[in-house]
Amino acid sequence: MKMSMFITLAVSIMFSALTNAADYAVALGYADVNVQHLGYKLSVTNN
């Protein structure tokens, strides 16, 4: 296996991992916002 090929493979794996992490962070942030919104609606309807 050539070194340049190995570097390319490592970079592509790192890039896909970063993309997945970004998607996960966005999904977590979206879920967090939804939970806060739900909590706000519940507190408004309870009062």
C-alpha positions as CSV (number, residue, x, y, z in Angstrom):
1,M,0.0,0.0,0.0
2,K,1.4,3.4,-1.0
3,M,1.8,6.1,1.6
4,S,-0.2,8.7,-0.4
5,M,-3.1,6.3,-0.8
6,F,-3.0,5.7,3.0
7,I,-3.1,9.4,3.7
8,T,-6.0,9.9,1.3
9,L,-7.9,7.1,3.0
10,A,-7.2,8.6,6.5
11,V,-8.3,12.0,5.4
12,S,-11.5,10.7,3.9
13,I,-12.3,8.7,7.1
14,M,-11.6,11.8,9.2
15,F,-13.8,14.0,7.0
16,S,-16.7,11.6,7.2
17,A,-16.3,11.3,10.9
18,L,-16.4,15.1,11.2
19,T,-19.5,15.3,8.9
20,N,-21.2,12.7,11.1
21,A,-20.3,14.6,14.2
22,A,-21.7,17.8,12.8
23,D,-24.9,16.1,11.8
24,Y,-25.2,14.6,15.3
25,A,-24.6,18.0,16.9
26,V,-27.2,19.6,14.7
27,A,-29.7,16.8,15.5
28,L,-28.9,17.3,19.3
29,G,-29.4,21.0,19.0
30,Y,-32.7,20.6,17.2
31,A,-34.0,18.1,19.8
32,D,-32.9,20.5,22.6
33,V,-34.8,23.4,21.0
34,N,-37.9,21.2,20.6
35,V,-37.7,20.2,24.3
36,Q,-37.4,23.8,25.4
37,H,-40.3,24.9,23.2
38,L,-42.4,22.0,24.6
39,G,-41.5,23.1,28.2
40,Y,-42.4,26.7,27.4
41,K,-45.8,25.6,25.9
42,L,-46.5,23.5,29.0
43,S,-45.6,26.2,31.4
44,V,-47.8,28.7,29.5
45,T,-50.8,26.4,29.4
46,N,-50.4,25.5,33.1
47,N,-50.5,29.1,34.3
